[in-house]
């Protein structure tokens, strides 16, 4: 996403193609609220606050922003603790598995 918003070629072209397909489909891209805050911070530092605000506005029209707070994280943490999965499984994989279990 940053490559696209900061127009870092050649990577920005791939993201542009992806976003174009996304806007022409029924698919929805979920983005964590903290990710948008991080993107805003990075763009504001690289460019300026006004540019960051405009680019975040663009993103908001394309994505579904998900809250990431204690309410959302706590059940996942509990599932990870309950599952006590094999240490060979990475933390991101454990989070995905726990999220799928929560969705059931």
PyMOL commands that set and color helices and strands:
alter all, ss='L'
color gray80, all
select helices_A, chain A and resi 2-5+11-23+33-46+49-62+70-83+91-103
alter helices_A, ss='H'
color red, helices_A
select strands_A, chain A and resi 29-32+63-66
alter strands_A, ss='S'
color yellow, strands_A
deselect
rebuild
show_as cartoon
